[in-house]
């Protein structure tokens, strides 16, 4: 029996149970009920590893009293369990009243429903068929010789979230996530080279159709051949040159050097004890040149099938497409309703977005990236490559490092290819590059068109104390950057 079966999703019934659990003097309260099921399958070197299936569920109550607010979560969703959680949340709300930034009740009266788009449901696929699918992809990477490891995996999660408010609001959202992956390693002597299926970035909302979206059925053999080719490839050249990044590397570049620096709670200082601060300051919005005129970045939870799409954030704020950076100029932060209120009271009025999100029923929402996308330009793949006299084309992130203020960074990728006189030349191994975020984005000199654009995601972004691991969506065309420090990180 799942949680949602134990706690009726009828809005009136949930609202009645919330009201019955609350003391009489609260200004407003919300109840967020979350039910999650998951399945993780893996085949490695022809062997089916143990299947992992999971279920998690519970409820979070948030209470507002006299400008203070408090949270309390419980896995006991009986009337008694909800009452104890409501009492705990109310104690915290009263304790914070007058001792923190005053927080007005959200007056959550809006209602709405969201469902992930599903065109090919997993319900029609037997477990044995899913395992056979992974066996087949795993076998296609077993080319013998220097291939020493290979594997295929498939994860899927179904999440149902219902948010009700004493003000009358009801938000009902259902999410279907699919996470396919492949990896293959070739080794000879003291050298090993690994190729993966987008380093986990080829994930999204939907069911079986997500595999078709990213070519999962045809990628395995090519990855194995590339791993072998890397063993014989020269090291990446070193020098200042043009850099062309494929979308599956742009994912991490966007995530680390745009997404995290623009989180408003981080800008206000909330993350400094855990994951650093940001080089971005509140006075930069509206005037600061973050990148070249070609850089347009949107927050867009409305993209169909992207990993972090939704209709409302976990505070119930409607999600709409907004420009964070427009023609290179910084416009707005990634800040939900609470962070916007805090900034406003500090004399820094900032328009944020609907990005207050929680990873689970037992975590309060905080400012998180959702779908953070670089918008396409007007250059084809051939246009970008032909414009480069001396440079490299890099794919698939393998490691990253960035300082506490999200300023200086260094990234490495699995595979590179030299660009010489406007043409792709030899494959190179161990490619890396480094830079400073604002200078790097200001050197953006070419943006691919829709034919180079891919919608991907990062399934495991960590933030917050207690830590919250959550999925973020990133879409991007291929992009060209000028005058970048590139080097071969030979291992």
N, C-alpha and C positions, 0 to 999 in steps of 0.2 A: 504494500500500500504506500503510495507516494504522499509527500506532504500536501500537495494540492488536493489530493483526495481526502486527506484528514481535515484540511482547512478549506471549507467551501469557497470557491472563487466568486460566488454571487456577491456583487458589490454591496448590496444592502446587508447581507449577513456579516461580511467582514467589517463593515462600518459599525454594525450593532455590537459586535464583539469588542472592537476597539473602544467604543464609547463606554461599554460596561467595565472595561479594565482600568479606565482612567479615573483619577481624582476629579472632583468637580470644578476645581479652580484653575485648570490649565487654559491657556489662550488658544492653542491649537495642537494637534498631534497627528502624526502619520504612522501607518503600519505598512511595512514592506515585507511581503512574503515571497520567498525564493525557493524554487524546487529545481534541482539540477541532477541529471543523469549523464554518465559518460562511459565510453568504451575505448580501449586502446589496444591495438593489435600490432604485432611486430614479428617479422621474419628476418633472421640473420644467418647468412651462409647456409641457406637451405633448411634451417631449423626454425620451427614455429616456437616462439617464446611464449611464456604464460600470458594469457589474456587478462587484462585488468579492466574490471568494470566497477563503477562507483556510483554512489548516490549521496547527495548532500542536500540539506534543506533546513530552513528555520525562518525566523522572523526578526525584524528590527523595528523597534518603536522609537520615534523621535518626538520629544515634547518641548514646547515653547512656553515659558512662564516669565512675564515681566522683563523681557529683553534677554533672558538667559535661555539656553537650550541644552538638552541632554539626550544621549542615545543609550539604549540598552537592547541587547540581542538575546534570543533564547531559541534553543532547539525544542523546548517543551511548548508546543503550540496549543495545549489545552487552555481552557479559560483561566485556570489557576496559574499556568505558566505565563500567559500574556499579562495577567494582573501583576505578577511579580516584576516582569520586565517594565511595565508601565510605571510602577512605583519607583524602580531604580532610575529610569530616565527622568522622572519628575524630580527626584532628589538632586540629580546632577543639574537640571535646569534651574532649580531654586538656588543651588550653590553657586552657579555662575552668574546669576542675575546681579548686576551692579559691579561685577568684577571682570568683565570682559567687554569686547565690542558689542553694543546692544544689537540684538538680532530680532527683527520683526518677524512675526509668523508669516509663512508664505501665502496664506489665504488660497490654498490649492483647491480651486473649484473646477478646474478643467478636467476633461475626461478624454481618453483616446485608447486606441488599440494598435499594436504593431506585431507583424509576423515576418520572420525571415522568408525570403522568396525560396521556395522549394519546387523544383520541376521534376526531379527524379529521386523519389524518397528511398531512404535506406530500408524502409520496412518491406520492400519487395525483394531485398537481397539477403539471402541466408548467410549466417556466420561462415559456413564452409566456403561460400562463394567469395566472401571478402578475403578470407585467408588465401584461397587459390589465386586471387588477384595479386596479392602481395608475393606469393610464391613465384608467380610468373615474372613479376618485375625484378625480384631478387635474382632469379636464374639468368635473366638477360644481362646482368652485370657480371656474371661469372665467366669471364673470358680466359681464365687460366693464366699461366705465366706469372707475371708480376702482380696480378690482382690478389691482394691478401685479405681483404675484408669487403663486405657488401651487405646491404640490408634495405628493407622496405618497411614502412610503418604507416599506420592510418589511425588517427584519433578523431573522435566525434563527441560533441557535447550538445545536449539539449537543455536550455535554461528557460524557465517560466517565472516571470516576475510580476507581482500584482502590488500596486501602491494605492492605498486609500487614505483619505484625509478626513478629519472631523469637519472640515469646511465643505465637504461634498465631492471632492475630486476622486476620480478612479482612473488609474493608468495600468493597462494590461498589455504586457509585451512578452512575446515568445521568440526565442533565438535558437537557430540551428547552426552549429559551427562544425566545419570539417577541416582536418589538418593532415594532409598527405605529406610523406617525406621519403626521400631516397638518399643513400650515401654509398660511396665506393672509394676504396683506398688502394693505390698501387704503391709498391715499395721495391727498392733495389739498393743494395748496399746500405748506406746510412741515410738514404733519402726516402721520404714518403710524401705522396701527394694525394689529396682527397678532393673529390667533387661531390657536391650535394645538389639537391633539388631546390635551388633558391635559398639555401640555408634556413629553411623553415618558413620563408616568406610567402610561399605559394599556398595560402590558406584563405578561407573566406566563409561567408554565410551561405547556406544551402546544404544539400546533401550530396548525392553521387555526382551531380553535375559539376561540382567544384573540381573534380579530377579532370574532367574534359576541359575546363576553363584554362588550365595551365599545362595541358599536354602530358599528364601523368602517364598515360598508357604508352607513350612513344619516347619518353625521355631517358630510360634506363641505359640502353646500350650506348647512346651518345655520351652520357656521363662517364661510363667506363672507358671508352676510347679516349676521352679527354684526359682522364687521370693517367692513363698510360703515356699519352703524348707529353704530359708535363714532366715525366721522368727524364725525357731526352731534351727538354726545352732549355734554352739558356735562361740565365737569371734576368729579371726585369732590368732594363737600363736605368741608370741614375742620372738625374739632372732636372732642371726646370723646363717644363714642356707642357703642351696641351694634354688635357685629361678628358676622356669621354667615359661616362659612367652609364652602365646599363641600368634599367629600372630596379633589378634585384639588388644592386648596390646603393642606388638612390634611397631605397627604403631606410637603411641605417643612417645615411647622411642627413636625410630629413628628420628622422627620429631624434638623433642626438644633438644636431647643431641648429635645429629650428624648433622642434617640438618641445623638448625639455626646457630650453631657455625661455620660452614664451608662457610657461605655466605660471599663472598669477600668484598662486600660493607660494611658489618657489621665489618669485620676485619679491614677495612680501616677507620672506625669510623663514618660511615653515620647514624647508627641507635642509637647512644648513647643517644640522646635526647628523644627517643620514646620507644625503647624496649631493650636498653642495648647494650653491646658490645659482645665480645667473648673471651674466654680464649685462643683461637688459635691465634698464631702470625705468620707472614709471614715466619720466619726462620724455622718453624716446618716442612714445606712441604718437603717430601723426606726422612726424618729421624725420625720423631716423632712417638713413639709407641702409637697409639690411642687405640688399643685393643689387644687381644691375637692373636696368629697366625691364629685362626679360623675365624677372622673377615674380611670379604670381602664385601665392600659396593660399589655399582655401581650407577652412574647417567645414567638412561636409558630411554629416551623418546620414544624409539622404541618398547616398550612392547605393544602388541596388546590388546586394551580394557582397559588399565590402565588409571586412571583419568587424568593424566597430560602427555599423549602421544602426540607427534606432530612431524612434519618433520623439521620445522624451528622455531626458537624462534622469538620474535616480533621485533628483529633487522634484521631478515633475515639470521641468522647464521644457517647452517645445524646442526641438532641434531644427535649426535652419542653416542653410549654406551662408557662410560669411567669409569675407576676405580677411586674412590675417596680415598678409603682405600683398600690396598691389603696386605693380610696376616698380618693384624694389623698395617701396616705402612701407615701414612698419605701421600697421593700422590698429590692431587690437590684440589683447592677450588671450590666452586660454584660461579664462577665469569664469567659474560658475557664479550663481547668485550670491552665495555667502562671501566669496572673495571680492566680488564687485562691491558689495556693501561695505566691507572692510576698507577697501581702497577709497571709496567715496567719503567715508567718515574721516579718513586721513587726509582729505583734501586732494585726492588724486582720482577724480571721476574718470572711470574707464569702462567702456562698453566691452563686455566679454562675450562668451558663447555658452551654449548648453552642454557643458562638459563635466558636470559634477557626477562622478561615477564611482561605484563600489564594486569590488571583485566578488563579493559574496554577501550572504544574508547577515554575517557577523562582522561586517566592516561598514563604517559610515562613509558616505560619498566624499570624495576629495577631487580636486582639479586634476583631470587626466586628459591626455590626448585621446581623440576618437579617430575619425578619418581625417588625416592631415595630408593634403594632396598638392603637388606641384602641377599647375595647369599646363596643358599642351601648348606648344608654339606652332611654328609653321614650316619646320624643316624636316625633310625625310631622313631616314637612316643614311642614305647615300649622300645627301646634302651635307650632313654633319661630318661624315668620314672624309669626304672629298675636300672639306675646308681645312683639314689638318695637315700641315707639312711635316711636323715632327711631334709624335705623341704616342699615347697608349690608350687602348680600349679595355676597361676592366669590368669583370662580372663577378657577382656573388660574394658577399662579405664573409670573411673568415675570422677577423679579429678587429677590435676597436678599443680605443683609449681616448678619453677626453677629460680635461681638467674639471675641478669642482665648480667653476663658473661657466662651464659649457663654452669655453672660448678656444683654447688650443686643442687640436685633435690629431690623431694618427689612426688611419684605417689600413687594413690589408684585405686583399681579395684572393679567391681561390685561383683565378686564372686571368691572364692578360694577353693582349695581342698588340704588337707594335703597329702603329700607323705611320707610314712613310710615303711622303709625296701624295697624300690624298688616297692611299690605298691600304687596306688591311694586309699586314705581312705576317711574320712568324709569331707563334705562340710563345709567351714567356711565363716563367714561374715566379712565385713569391713576390708578386707586385704589392707595393705599399705607397702611400702618399700621406702628406701631412700639411697642416695649414692652420689658419686662424679663422674662426667662423665668419666674421663679417667680411674679411678680405676675400675669403674663398667664394662666398656668394656674390660679391661684387665683381668677381672675375667670371661669372656665368656669361658665356659668349655664344651659346647656341642651345636652343630648346627644341626637342623633337616634336613632330606633329602627332596626331591621334594614332597613326599607324605604328608608332614606337611606344605607345602608352600602355601601361599595365597596372591593374588594380590588385594590390597585394596587402600584406599585413605583417605585424610583429606579434606573435602569440604570447610573449612572456615578458612584458615590460613590468619591472618592479619599482615601487615607490611607496612612501609613507611609513609611518610607525604607528601601529604594527604594519608590517609589510603587506602590500596588496599587489598581487601579480595579475595583470589584466591584458587583454588583447587590444592592439591599436591598428588602425588601418592606414596604409600609405599607398598612394597611387602616384605614378610619375612617368613621364616620357624619358627617353635617353637624353642626357645633357652633356654639353661641352663646357669645360672650364679652361681658361688660359693661365699660363704662367704658374703652374702648380709644381711643388717640389715632390718629385717621384723618385722612388729608389727600390732596389731589390733587397728584400729582407731575407737573405739566404739563411736557411736553418741548418 
